Each structure stands twice: as structure tokens, then as C-alpha cells.
Amino acid sequence: MPKQEQVKPVHVCLIVGEDEFSVAAAARERIDRFVPPADQTLGLEIIDGQADIIAQALACLRQCLEAIRTVGFLGGRKVVWLRGVDFLSDLVIGRNNEIQETLQTLAGAISGGIPKGHLLIITALKVDARTLFYKACSSNGEIIEFNLAEKPWQRDSGALAFAMHAFKDAGLQIDAELIETFTQKVGTDTRQIMQEITKLATYLGDRREVRAGDIEEVTSSSRELFAWDLEDAVGKRDLRRSLAVLRQLLFQREEPIRMISGLETRFRHLLILREALDNRWIAAQPMGHDNFKLTFAHLPESLADQFKQALASDKGTPLHPFVAGKLAGQAARFTRPEIDQRRAWLLASRRQLVSSAIPGSLILEYLVLKLCRSRNHKQNGTTTHY
């Protein structure tokens, strides 16, 4: 979600962020609100803010200054859109003395007040909040930020929410599980999500209900996966998904030893949470979409700090409550003996990986098969209980 510092009507809007689709959509929404699309031929001036050299950057800044000082056609409303500025954070262009002076002039124009009936919109990848230009926009206008989440699970959560609204806006009906399947295949880039939903809507025609086969048939697999995706799929005992993620990670040249290390950490966390569940110290309440709310029912006060430390990352960062709840739900899928057995398999696979000539891909595929196998696994006509 964007970080919005002001919501009052303004005549300067700085929209910043790595999520290019959301940045452009926010700009378009404000442009259309200020100048109707039918009047934009004469009422909208777009200035390309991309620059490879100092001369190009100076030219677009000076063009922007000239545009905001020029009265609209017949005195009507006018929008100046300085679009896709990419040099403000550049270590060479952005720090040039002439660029800095021109930016200060633009900041002065913004502070002095944009002419009545004008709207200045600036979209940029990144702007230093310490600069006079940023402060002028903040004091005299609206600043909106669309920054991508740092952690994979945060990006996944944001993509699910975005896709849910996008499907609704497109008039398509889809259940929660299929939305997760969709984002797992398409990825977390908002522009890509919108393109794939548009493809689906065109493919469906008059039909509005999205089915699993539609996603498989029409959408493109464009997501770059992370080790977290493998750990999550294995934690859900989803063999099909786990193998698909593993093969994609291997294709991305992810190191097998790193994947095993991540799985070891995951099952260490599951062991702790399984012990807490068995002792009724905690409870995992289903919240939908494979999410769970972790509640501390009867966790002894003497164990509270140790419990939090045991679940912390290697860097000592506590688990986010959303993640902790998700892991508690995964821990409920395994018994204590099953977790112990899987930790032993992980250790054996690690040793095999560093001491044998067997390809790491084969070791990992066999490991994933065992980690995800059901509780009653049939082999050679007999049933083995784990």
C-alpha cells in the first residue's frame, strides 16, 4: 500500500517507488481527475524524465520549469507530468552542480506556488528525502510512495491483496486458493499481474468465473522464486508444488546447500512450535488462505523470552507475527516424530551432498519426496507409518 503524507487537494504531486505500475496508475488517476481525458490533448504535457547524460537531465528539468510557467490553452486547466525521472539518485548525474542548481530553481518554483489551474506531477524511481527538492514537494504538495517489500513473504502477501482487488475490478470471480495459484505462477510484479488478468478476461469472453484450467492454459510463468517458496511448500506437505519450486530454483542456479540449510531452519522452527502446540502453550487459529493467527494460550512466563529467541532468525531478528502464525499452521501438519525423522533426513542429505558424487539435484528431489510424503506411505504393498 502507498505511503501517503497528505490527502488535501494540492497542485504538486511527487509519486516515488519501484512499483512502476502502481506509480503510473496513481499518476494517471490524478491526471484524469484534474483534466478529463477528452481535454488532455491540449491540457496535458508529458516530459520524459529518463536521462543517460547530464545534458538530457538539464533539458527535461528546464522544459518542466517552462511548462509550469506557461498558461494552459485558453486559460484552461493544465497538467505537467515529469514522467519516470531516473537520475535524481544517480551518483554522477544527480550530484552534478548544474543539475543541483536547476533542481533548487524547480524547488523554488514549487514553494512559490504553482500557477492556478496547473497541476505538476513528478514520478520517479527514488528521491533523497534530505534534498531541498523533496522538502519543497512535501511542504507544498502530496508525496506518495510505492516501495516494494524487502522480504519474499511480504511481497507474496501484497501480491495476493493486489490480485484480489484486480480480479474484482475486472469483473472476474475467483476463489482464494486460485488467486494464490495465480500469483505463484505469475509472480508479484503488479504490472505483470494486471497483464495476465487482462489476458484471462479476454480469453474467458462472456464467462466470468475463473477456473484452475484457465490459469494453467492462459497465464505465463514469469515468477522468480526464492528459497522461502520451497520451505513454504514443504511445510504445507504439497509435493507437486514443492517439486515445481525446487526445479525452478535449480534452474535459477540456487545452491543446493543453501536450500538444505533453509529447510533445516524451517524444521527447527516447526519442532519448537510443535512442542508448544503439544503442551498447549500456543494455539494456531485458521484465518483463511493458509494463514493462521498465533495465540499464546498458556505459555509459561518463564519460557516466553526463550521461546521468542528460539524462533528468531540467525541475525537475532524476531519472527513477524504473520510468519509465526503461518509456521504454527504448518507445524500442525506434522507430528513430533515426523519432524524428528525429517530433521534426520536433512542431516543425512547434507552429508551426502558434500561427500558423494551424486548430483545435488537428485539428492534434493529425493529429499523433497520424503519430506512431503503422507503419514501413511505405501511401499511394496505394505503401509509404513512415520
Secondary structure, DSSP 8 states (H G I E B T S, - for coil): --EES--S--SEEEEEES-HHHHHHHHHHHHHHHS-GGGHHHHEEEEE---SSHHHHHHHHHHHHHHHHS--GGG--EEEEEEEE--TT-TTTTT-HHHHHHHHHHHHHHHH---TTEEEEEEES---TTSHHHHHHHHHSEEEEE---SSHHHHHHHHHHHHHHHHHHTT-B--HHHHHHHHHHH-S-HHHHHHHHHHHHHHHTT--B--HHHHHHH--------HHHHHHHHHTT-HHHHHHHHHHHHHTT--HHHHHHHHHHHHHHHHHHHHHHHTTS-EEEEEETTEEEEE-SS--HHHHHHHHHHTS-TTS----HHHHHHHHHHHTTS-HHHHHHHHHHHHHHHHHHHHS-S-HHHHHHHHHHHHH--SEEEETTEEEE-
